[in-house]
Amino acid sequence: MPEKKINVTKPYLPPKREYEELLNKIWENNWLTNNGPLENELEASLADFLEVKNVSLFSNGHSALDIAIKALSLSGEVITTPFTFPSTTHAITSNGLKPVFCDIELTSLNIDITKVEELITENTSAIIPVHVFGNPCDVNAIYNLAKKYDLKVIYDAAHAFGVRANNQSIAKYGDIAMFSLHATKAFHSVEGGVLTYKDNKLKKRFEQLRNFGLSNDGDAEMVAGNAKLSEFHAAMGILNLKYLDKQIKCRKEIADYYNDHLQDLKGIRIIQPHQNQQNYAYFPIIVDSSEFGLTRDQLKRKLEKNGINVRRYFYPLTPNLSCYNYHSNHLINATYVSNNILTLPIYPNMNINDAKYIVEVIRSEEQGE
């Protein structure tokens, strides 16, 4: 057993000295928030990195998604996935919209585009798919379907910073894409959120929606809150973007080890990403108890007894949460995955020996708890 518990994730921290240098700039500028110079620098850097023209920053990913929905003035129903973090569904319902849950694919764990069309009604205004674990949705099929029915598409790309699909930045797809910059993500600013979008007219609306609905003359033209990014968070983002390639390389090393040493294990299915550039933010596995000999929860307890923290991500399904209590028998794949999924530890600076130990515990002949 390791001396310290192995966490399921750990945030990357840049060199402290470099962050202190940016702190000195904040002190020199005496500018802490409200469109500060470091926020503007980060915004420009992200537009370049994500290969898009329009970027807006927010205090967190949930606020960004909430504001994206508000800005498009959606109404009625929104088709989305049940296999996601609660934030996705919360942003829909808090805007007075009805989430319509579509089942997922068993291969990608993303929304099953072949089942979306049958859920579209005259009340449908948008599709909000999620690039689950950074694995891109079928973006071309979603685009074609949205165009056919004149629907908006907002991608919840919370997991997908730095990911590419069809040799293009994932940020280029949809009317809007939202990225979370939470500390657990592959790229973070401690807390933060990003919206990328095609229509540059949305820029002004986003600025107002993240700043109490205020216009330049001080009038409040809409009801809104405060979702601005501080200079301290922007500073962390600037530095972490500098080290992102290094972080992803470290994550890939761990992911490759898991792949090489678990792919032949009966009862353990690795979720293989599509052939796209990945960020290796997560390493999910599906546990088939009939072949493996333990249920997902039994394996979880076994790993935790051996000092390894893992996560049932996402469990329970969002529609089954107490605040929704929406049960449906048509979410067959999502229910199966939610009941059998685990995410294994993976993060920058994770020791390869920890990955070896995790594999040893999973593969150990003693299948007791």
Sine and cosine of phi, psi and omega as CSV:
sin_phi,cos_phi,sin_psi,cos_psi,sin_omega,cos_omega
0.00,0.00,0.67,-0.75,-0.01,-1.00
-0.92,0.40,0.40,-0.92,0.00,-1.00
-0.89,0.46,-0.64,0.77,0.04,-1.00
-0.89,-0.46,0.47,-0.88,0.05,-1.00
-0.89,0.46,0.58,-0.81,0.06,-1.00
-1.00,-0.01,0.90,-0.43,-0.02,-1.00
-0.97,0.25,0.41,-0.91,0.04,-1.00
-0.95,0.31,-0.44,0.90,0.06,-1.00
-0.42,-0.91,0.41,-0.91,0.11,-0.99
-0.60,-0.80,0.67,-0.74,0.01,-1.00
-0.96,0.29,0.52,-0.85,0.10,-0.99
-0.99,0.14,0.68,-0.74,0.10,-0.99
-0.87,-0.50,0.79,-0.62,0.03,-1.00
-0.95,0.30,0.15,-0.99,0.05,-1.00
-0.81,0.59,0.77,-0.63,-0.08,-1.00
-0.85,0.52,-0.61,0.79,-0.02,-1.00
-0.87,0.50,-0.64,0.77,-0.02,-1.00
-0.93,0.36,-0.59,0.81,0.05,-1.00
-0.93,0.37,-0.61,0.79,0.02,-1.00
-0.89,0.46,-0.56,0.83,0.05,-1.00
-0.90,0.44,-0.63,0.77,0.04,-1.00
-0.96,0.29,-0.53,0.85,0.10,-0.99
-0.88,0.48,-0.64,0.77,0.05,-1.00
-0.87,0.50,-0.61,0.79,0.04,-1.00
-0.90,0.44,-0.65,0.76,0.02,-1.00
-0.88,0.47,-0.67,0.74,0.02,-1.00
-0.91,0.42,-0.66,0.75,0.01,-1.00
-0.90,0.44,-0.66,0.75,0.00,-1.00
-0.96,0.26,-0.42,0.91,-0.09,-1.00
0.80,0.60,0.68,0.73,-0.07,-1.00
-0.72,-0.70,0.93,-0.37,-0.15,-0.99
-0.98,-0.20,-0.50,0.87,-0.03,-1.00
-0.34,-0.94,-0.18,-0.98,-0.01,-1.00
0.91,0.42,0.94,0.35,0.09,-1.00
0.85,0.52,0.74,0.67,0.01,-1.00
-0.95,0.30,0.20,-0.98,-0.04,-1.00
-0.89,0.46,-0.58,0.82,0.02,-1.00
-0.95,0.31,-0.60,0.80,0.08,-1.00
-0.88,0.47,-0.69,0.72,0.02,-1.00
-0.90,0.44,-0.61,0.80,0.04,-1.00
-0.91,0.42,-0.69,0.72,0.02,-1.00
-0.90,0.43,-0.66,0.75,0.00,-1.00
-0.86,0.51,-0.70,0.71,0.01,-1.00
-0.91,0.41,-0.65,0.76,0.00,-1.00
-0.91,0.42,-0.62,0.79,0.00,-1.00
-0.94,0.35,-0.62,0.79,0.05,-1.00
-0.87,0.50,-0.65,0.76,0.02,-1.00
-0.93,0.37,-0.73,0.69,-0.05,-1.00
-0.91,0.41,-0.67,0.74,-0.06,-1.00
-1.00,0.08,-0.07,1.00,0.08,-1.00
0.89,0.47,0.68,0.73,0.02,-1.00
-0.76,-0.65,0.31,-0.95,0.00,-1.00
-1.00,0.02,-0.54,0.84,-0.14,-0.99
-0.89,-0.47,0.84,-0.54,0.02,-1.00
-0.69,-0.72,0.69,-0.73,0.15,-0.99
-0.75,-0.66,0.61,-0.79,-0.05,-1.00
-0.95,-0.30,0.51,-0.86,-0.04,-1.00
-0.63,-0.78,0.19,-0.98,-0.08,-1.00
-0.94,0.35,-0.42,0.91,0.06,-1.00
-0.29,-0.96,0.23,-0.97,-0.06,-1.00
-0.92,0.40,-0.61,0.79,-0.01,-1.00
-0.90,0.44,-0.71,0.71,0.04,-1.00
-0.87,0.49,-0.62,0.78,0.02,-1.00
-0.88,0.47,-0.71,0.70,-0.01,-1.00
-0.92,0.39,-0.67,0.74,0.04,-1.00
-0.85,0.52,-0.69,0.72,-0.02,-1.00
-0.94,0.34,-0.58,0.81,0.05,-1.00
-0.86,0.51,-0.69,0.72,0.01,-1.00
-0.91,0.41,-0.70,0.72,0.02,-1.00
-0.87,0.49,-0.69,0.73,-0.10,-0.99
-0.90,0.44,-0.50,0.87,-0.02,-1.00
-1.00,0.03,-0.02,1.00,0.04,-1.00
0.78,0.63,0.76,0.65,-0.01,-1.00
-0.95,0.32,0.35,-0.94,0.03,-1.00
-0.56,-0.83,0.30,-0.96,0.12,-0.99
0.95,0.30,-0.88,-0.47,-0.14,-0.99
-0.92,-0.39,0.54,-0.84,0.07,-1.00
-0.77,-0.63,0.81,-0.58,0.03,-1.00
-1.00,0.09,0.76,-0.65,-0.06,-1.00
-0.50,-0.87,0.00,-1.00,0.00,-1.00
-0.99,-0.11,0.57,-0.82,0.10,-1.00
-0.99,0.12,-0.26,0.96,-0.07,-1.00
-0.99,-0.14,0.99,0.11,-0.09,-1.00
-0.31,-0.95,0.17,-0.99,0.11,-0.99
-0.94,0.33,0.54,-0.84,-0.06,-1.00
-0.80,0.61,-0.46,0.89,-0.04,-1.00
-0.79,0.61,-0.64,0.77,-0.04,-1.00
-0.86,0.51,-0.77,0.63,-0.03,-1.00
-0.95,0.33,-0.61,0.79,0.03,-1.00
-0.85,0.52,-0.67,0.74,-0.02,-1.00
-0.90,0.44,-0.56,0.83,0.03,-1.00
-0.94,0.34,-0.80,0.60,-0.10,-1.00
-0.94,0.35,-0.56,0.83,-0.01,-1.00
-0.93,0.36,-0.26,0.97,0.09,-1.00
-0.99,-0.12,0.26,0.97,0.07,-1.00
0.97,0.26,0.35,0.94,-0.03,-1.00
-0.97,-0.26,0.41,-0.91,0.02,-1.00
-0.99,-0.14,0.87,-0.49,0.08,-1.00
-0.97,0.23,0.76,-0.65,0.08,-1.00
-0.93,-0.36,0.91,-0.40,-0.15,-0.99
-1.00,0.04,0.78,-0.63,0.05,-1.00
-0.95,-0.32,0.64,-0.77,0.00,-1.00
-0.91,0.41,0.21,-0.98,-0.09,-1.00
-0.93,-0.36,0.24,-0.97,0.14,-0.99
-0.99,0.16,0.53,-0.85,0.04,-1.00
-0.99,0.16,-0.33,0.94,-0.03,-1.00
-0.99,0.12,-0.80,0.59,-0.05,-1.00
-1.00,-0.04,-0.36,0.93,-0.11,-0.99
0.94,0.33,0.17,0.99,0.06,-1.00
-1.00,-0.03,0.17,-0.99,0.02,-1.00
-0.82,0.58,0.69,-0.73,-0.03,-1.00
-1.00,0.09,0.98,-0.22,-0.10,-0.99
-0.89,0.46,-0.43,0.90,0.00,-1.00
-0.94,0.33,-0.23,0.97,-0.01,-1.00
-0.95,-0.30,-0.03,1.00,-0.05,-1.00
-0.96,0.29,-0.70,0.72,-0.14,-0.99
-0.85,0.53,-0.62,0.79,-0.03,-1.00
-0.93,0.37,-0.25,0.97,0.00,-1.00
-1.00,-0.08,-0.15,0.99,-0.02,-1.00
-0.96,0.26,0.76,-0.64,0.06,-1.00
-0.79,-0.61,0.00,-1.00,0.04,-1.00
-0.91,0.41,-0.26,0.97,0.00,-1.00
-1.00,-0.07,-0.08,1.00,-0.04,-1.00
-0.97,0.25,0.77,-0.63,0.01,-1.00
-0.90,-0.43,-0.31,0.95,-0.08,-1.00
-0.31,-0.95,0.28,-0.96,0.18,-0.98
-0.87,-0.48,0.75,-0.66,0.08,-1.00
-0.86,-0.52,1.00,0.03,0.06,-1.00
-0.99,0.11,0.29,-0.96,0.03,-1.00
-0.84,-0.54,0.76,-0.65,0.14,-0.99
-0.99,0.17,0.99,0.11,-0.16,-0.99
-0.91,0.41,0.76,-0.65,-0.03,-1.00
0.83,0.55,0.40,0.92,0.01,-1.00
0.99,0.17,0.13,0.99,0.02,-1.00
-1.00,0.03,0.89,-0.46,-0.12,-0.99
-0.88,0.47,0.63,-0.77,0.15,-0.99
-0.93,0.37,0.13,-0.99,0.10,-1.00
-0.97,0.23,0.99,0.15,-0.17,-0.99
-0.91,0.42,-0.57,0.82,-0.01,-1.00
-0.93,0.37,-0.69,0.72,0.02,-1.00
-0.91,0.42,-0.63,0.78,0.02,-1.00
-0.91,0.41,-0.66,0.75,0.04,-1.00
-0.86,0.50,-0.73,0.68,-0.04,-1.00
-0.90,0.44,-0.65,0.76,0.00,-1.00
-0.93,0.37,-0.68,0.74,0.01,-1.00
-0.90,0.44,-0.63,0.77,0.03,-1.00
-0.91,0.42,-0.65,0.76,-0.01,-1.00
-0.87,0.49,-0.64,0.77,-0.08,-1.00
-0.95,-0.30,0.16,0.99,0.02,-1.00
0.82,0.57,0.80,0.61,0.00,-1.00
-0.95,-0.32,0.51,-0.86,0.13,-0.99
-0.99,0.15,0.47,-0.88,0.06,-1.00
-0.79,-0.61,0.87,-0.50,0.12,-0.99
-0.90,-0.44,0.88,-0.47,0.03,-1.00
-1.00,0.03,0.80,-0.60,0.22,-0.97
-0.99,0.12,0.99,-0.13,-0.04,-1.00
-0.96,-0.28,0.54,0.84,-0.06,-1.00
-0.79,0.61,-0.59,0.81,-0.06,-1.00
-1.00,-0.02,-0.10,0.99,-0.37,-0.93
-0.94,-0.35,0.35,0.94,-0.01,-1.00
-0.88,0.47,0.77,-0.64,0.03,-1.00
1.00,0.05,-0.07,1.00,-0.02,-1.00
-0.99,0.17,0.52,-0.85,0.06,-1.00
-0.83,-0.55,0.56,-0.83,0.08,-1.00
-0.72,-0.70,0.72,-0.69,-0.04,-1.00
0.82,0.57,0.60,0.80,0.01,-1.00
0.89,0.45,0.38,0.93,0.06,-1.00
-0.79,-0.62,0.47,-0.89,0.09,-1.00
-0.85,0.53,0.70,-0.71,0.02,-1.00
-0.89,0.46,-0.34,0.94,0.00,-1.00
-0.94,0.35,-0.24,0.97,-0.05,-1.00
-0.99,0.13,-0.17,0.99,-0.11,-0.99
-0.99,-0.13,0.54,-0.84,0.01,-1.00
1.00,0.07,0.22,-0.97,0.12,-0.99
-0.92,0.38,-0.61,0.79,0.03,-1.00
-0.59,-0.81,0.58,-0.82,0.16,-0.99
-0.80,-0.60,0.68,-0.73,0.01,-1.00
-0.93,-0.37,0.75,-0.66,0.07,-1.00
-0.88,-0.47,0.72,-0.69,0.09,-1.00
-1.00,0.04,0.68,-0.73,0.07,-1.00
-0.93,-0.37,0.53,0.85,0.04,-1.00
-0.92,0.39,0.41,-0.91,-0.10,-0.99
-0.85,0.53,-0.40,0.92,-0.03,-1.00
-0.99,0.12,-0.14,0.99,-0.10,-1.00
-0.99,0.11,0.26,-0.97,-0.02,-1.00
-0.87,0.50,-0.60,0.80,0.12,-0.99
-0.83,-0.56,0.76,-0.65,-0.07,-1.00
-0.61,-0.80,0.31,-0.95,0.14,-0.99
-0.80,-0.60,0.57,0.82,-0.13,-0.99
0.97,0.26,-0.91,0.41,0.20,-0.98
-0.73,-0.68,0.54,-0.84,0.03,-1.00
0.29,-0.96,0.28,-0.96,0.05,-1.00
-0.54,-0.84,0.43,-0.90,-0.03,-1.00
-0.75,-0.67,0.67,-0.75,0.22,-0.98
-0.89,-0.46,0.75,-0.66,0.17,-0.99
-0.91,-0.41,0.56,-0.83,-0.15,-0.99
-0.33,-0.94,0.38,-0.93,-0.07,-1.00
-1.00,0.04,-0.63,0.78,-0.09,-1.00
-1.00,0.10,0.95,-0.31,-0.05,-1.00
-0.93,0.36,-0.19,0.98,0.06,-1.00
-0.94,0.34,-0.31,0.95,0.01,-1.00
-0.95,0.31,-0.34,0.94,-0.07,-1.00
-0.82,0.58,-0.77,0.63,-0.03,-1.00
-0.88,0.47,-0.67,0.74,-0.02,-1.00
-0.90,0.43,-0.66,0.76,0.05,-1.00
-0.88,0.47,-0.67,0.75,-0.01,-1.00
-0.87,0.49,-0.65,0.76,0.01,-1.00
-0.94,0.33,-0.66,0.75,-0.05,-1.00
-0.93,0.36,-0.36,0.93,0.04,-1.00
-1.00,-0.10,0.01,1.00,-0.06,-1.00
-0.68,-0.73,0.82,0.57,0.14,-0.99
0.89,0.46,0.30,0.96,0.01,-1.00
0.97,0.25,0.20,0.98,-0.12,-0.99
-0.97,0.25,0.60,-0.80,0.15,-0.99
-0.99,-0.17,0.05,-1.00,-0.06,-1.00
-0.90,0.45,-0.46,0.89,-0.02,-1.00
-1.00,0.01,0.11,0.99,0.07,-1.00
1.00,-0.04,-0.09,1.00,0.04,-1.00
-0.97,0.23,0.57,-0.82,0.09,-1.00
-0.99,-0.13,0.96,-0.29,-0.09,-1.00
-1.00,0.05,-0.15,0.99,0.01,-1.00
-0.40,-0.92,0.35,-0.93,0.05,-1.00
-0.99,0.14,0.83,-0.55,-0.05,-1.00
-0.38,-0.92,0.17,-0.99,-0.01,-1.00
-0.90,-0.43,-0.41,-0.91,-0.03,-1.00
-0.92,-0.39,0.89,-0.47,-0.01,-1.00
-0.67,-0.74,0.59,0.81,-0.03,-1.00
-0.99,0.11,0.48,-0.87,0.01,-1.00
-1.00,-0.05,0.74,-0.67,-0.01,-1.00
-0.98,0.18,0.26,-0.96,0.03,-1.00
-0.92,0.40,-0.51,0.86,0.01,-1.00
-0.92,0.40,-0.65,0.76,0.04,-1.00
-0.94,0.34,-0.64,0.77,0.03,-1.00
-0.88,0.47,-0.62,0.79,0.02,-1.00
-0.88,0.48,-0.69,0.73,0.04,-1.00
-0.89,0.45,-0.65,0.76,0.02,-1.00
-0.90,0.45,-0.67,0.75,0.01,-1.00
-0.85,0.52,-0.71,0.71,-0.03,-1.00
-0.95,0.31,-0.67,0.74,-0.03,-1.00
-0.92,0.40,-0.51,0.86,0.07,-1.00
-0.90,0.43,-0.58,0.82,0.03,-1.00
-0.88,0.47,-0.55,0.83,-0.08,-1.00
-0.96,-0.27,0.19,0.98,-0.10,-1.00
-0.88,0.47,-0.70,0.71,-0.01,-1.00
-0.86,0.51,-0.64,0.77,0.03,-1.00
-0.90,0.43,-0.67,0.74,0.00,-1.00
-0.89,0.46,-0.71,0.70,-0.03,-1.00
-0.90,0.43,-0.60,0.80,0.05,-1.00
-0.88,0.48,-0.67,0.75,0.04,-1.00
-0.90,0.43,-0.69,0.73,0.02,-1.00
-0.89,0.46,-0.66,0.75,-0.02,-1.00
-0.88,0.47,-0.60,0.80,0.01,-1.00
-0.87,0.49,-0.68,0.74,0.03,-1.00
-0.93,0.37,-0.70,0.71,0.00,-1.00
-0.88,0.48,-0.66,0.75,0.01,-1.00
-0.89,0.45,-0.63,0.78,0.01,-1.00
-0.91,0.42,-0.73,0.69,0.05,-1.00
-0.84,0.54,-0.74,0.68,-0.02,-1.00
-0.85,0.53,-0.73,0.69,-0.07,-1.00
-0.91,0.41,-0.51,0.86,-0.16,-0.99
-0.93,-0.36,0.01,1.00,0.04,-1.00
-0.85,-0.53,-0.25,0.97,-0.14,-0.99
-0.91,0.41,-0.38,0.93,-0.01,-1.00
-0.99,-0.13,0.09,1.00,-0.07,-1.00
-1.00,0.09,0.88,-0.47,-0.02,-1.00
-0.89,0.46,0.71,-0.71,0.03,-1.00
1.00,0.00,-0.08,1.00,0.07,-1.00
-0.89,-0.46,0.90,-0.44,0.03,-1.00
-0.94,-0.33,0.82,-0.57,0.05,-1.00
-1.00,0.06,0.71,-0.71,0.05,-1.00
-0.99,0.17,0.96,-0.26,-0.05,-1.00
-0.99,0.10,0.83,-0.56,0.02,-1.00
-0.94,0.34,0.41,-0.91,0.12,-0.99
-0.89,0.47,0.25,-0.97,-0.02,-1.00
-0.97,0.26,0.97,0.25,0.02,-1.00
-0.69,-0.72,0.22,-0.98,0.08,-1.00
-0.95,0.31,0.83,-0.55,-0.08,-1.00
-0.97,-0.25,0.25,-0.97,0.12,-0.99
-0.93,-0.37,-0.07,1.00,0.08,-1.00
0.80,0.60,0.65,0.76,-0.02,-1.00
-0.96,0.28,-0.44,0.90,-0.05,-1.00
-0.64,-0.77,0.39,-0.92,0.12,-0.99
-0.74,-0.67,1.00,0.00,-0.02,-1.00
-1.00,0.04,0.56,-0.83,0.14,-0.99
-0.75,-0.66,0.47,-0.88,0.10,-1.00
-0.95,-0.31,0.77,-0.63,-0.03,-1.00
-0.98,-0.20,0.87,-0.48,0.08,-1.00
-0.98,-0.17,0.98,-0.22,-0.12,-0.99
-0.89,0.45,-0.49,0.87,-0.03,-1.00
-0.92,0.40,-0.46,0.89,0.02,-1.00
-0.98,-0.20,-0.59,0.81,-0.09,-1.00
-0.99,0.16,-0.54,0.84,0.01,-1.00
0.98,-0.20,-0.23,0.97,0.09,-1.00
-0.77,-0.64,0.50,-0.86,0.15,-0.99
-0.97,0.24,0.18,-0.98,0.07,-1.00
-0.84,0.55,-0.72,0.70,-0.05,-1.00
-0.94,0.35,-0.54,0.84,0.08,-1.00
-0.92,0.39,-0.66,0.75,0.05,-1.00
-0.90,0.43,-0.63,0.78,0.03,-1.00
-0.86,0.51,-0.73,0.68,0.00,-1.00
-0.90,0.43,-0.63,0.77,0.02,-1.00
-0.88,0.47,-0.72,0.70,0.01,-1.00
-0.90,0.44,-0.68,0.73,-0.02,-1.00
-0.91,0.41,-0.58,0.81,0.07,-1.00
-0.90,0.43,-0.39,0.92,0.02,-1.00
-0.98,-0.18,0.35,0.94,0.12,-0.99
0.99,0.16,0.37,0.93,-0.05,-1.00
-0.88,-0.48,0.89,-0.47,0.04,-1.00
-1.00,0.04,0.79,-0.61,0.07,-1.00
-0.78,-0.62,0.14,-0.99,-0.10,-1.00
-0.70,-0.72,0.67,-0.74,0.14,-0.99
-1.00,0.05,1.00,-0.09,-0.23,-0.97
-0.79,-0.61,0.99,-0.14,0.34,0.94
-0.90,-0.44,0.80,-0.59,0.06,-1.00
-0.52,-0.85,0.74,-0.68,-0.11,0.99
-0.96,0.28,0.15,-0.99,0.09,-1.00
-0.86,0.51,0.55,-0.83,-0.01,-1.00
-0.80,0.60,-0.73,0.69,-0.02,-1.00
-0.91,0.41,-0.24,0.97,0.01,-1.00
-1.00,-0.06,-0.02,1.00,0.05,-1.00
-0.90,0.44,0.45,-0.89,-0.07,-1.00
-0.84,0.54,-0.56,0.83,-0.06,-1.00
-0.96,0.28,-0.24,0.97,0.04,-1.00
-0.91,-0.42,-0.76,0.64,0.04,-1.00
0.79,0.62,0.70,0.71,0.01,-1.00
-0.97,-0.24,0.93,-0.38,-0.04,-1.00
-0.93,-0.36,0.72,-0.69,-0.02,-1.00
-0.61,-0.79,0.63,-0.78,0.00,-1.00
-1.00,0.03,0.05,1.00,0.00,-1.00
-1.00,-0.07,-0.06,1.00,0.01,-1.00
-1.00,-0.08,0.83,0.56,-0.15,-0.99
-0.91,0.41,-0.77,0.64,-0.04,-1.00
-0.92,0.39,-0.69,0.72,-0.01,-1.00
-0.88,0.48,-0.65,0.76,0.02,-1.00
-0.90,0.43,-0.70,0.71,0.01,-1.00
-0.87,0.49,-0.74,0.67,-0.03,-1.00
-0.90,0.43,-0.71,0.70,-0.02,-1.00
-0.86,0.51,-0.57,0.82,-0.03,-1.00
-0.99,0.15,-0.16,0.99,-0.12,-0.99
-0.75,-0.66,0.12,0.99,-0.09,-1.00
-0.99,-0.10,0.57,-0.82,0.18,-0.98
-0.70,-0.71,0.57,-0.82,0.18,-0.98
-0.94,-0.33,0.76,-0.65,-0.03,-1.00
-1.00,0.02,0.36,-0.93,0.02,-1.00
-0.86,0.52,0.72,-0.69,0.11,-0.99
-0.33,-0.94,0.79,-0.62,0.00,-1.00
-0.20,-0.98,0.31,-0.95,0.05,-1.00
-0.88,0.48,0.55,-0.84,0.02,-1.00
0.93,0.38,0.21,0.98,0.11,-0.99
-0.94,0.33,0.74,-0.67,-0.02,-1.00
-0.95,0.30,0.73,-0.68,0.00,-1.00
-0.88,0.48,-0.45,0.89,0.05,-1.00
-0.92,0.39,-0.50,0.86,0.08,-1.00
-0.92,0.39,-0.64,0.77,0.05,-1.00
-0.89,0.45,-0.65,0.76,0.03,-1.00
-0.88,0.47,-0.68,0.74,0.00,-1.00
-0.90,0.45,-0.67,0.74,0.01,-1.00
-0.87,0.49,-0.70,0.71,0.02,-1.00
-0.89,0.46,-0.66,0.75,0.01,-1.00
-0.87,0.49,-0.67,0.74,0.00,-1.00
-0.92,0.40,-0.68,0.74,0.01,-1.00
-0.90,0.44,-0.65,0.76,-0.09,-1.00
-1.00,0.05,-0.11,0.99,-0.08,-1.00
-0.85,0.52,0.59,-0.80,-0.08,-1.00
-0.93,0.38,-0.47,0.88,-0.01,-1.00
-0.96,0.26,0.98,-0.20,-0.06,-1.00
-1.00,-0.04,0.36,0.93,0.04,-1.00
-0.99,0.15,0.23,-0.97,0.01,-1.00
-1.00,-0.04,0.00,0.00,0.00,0.00
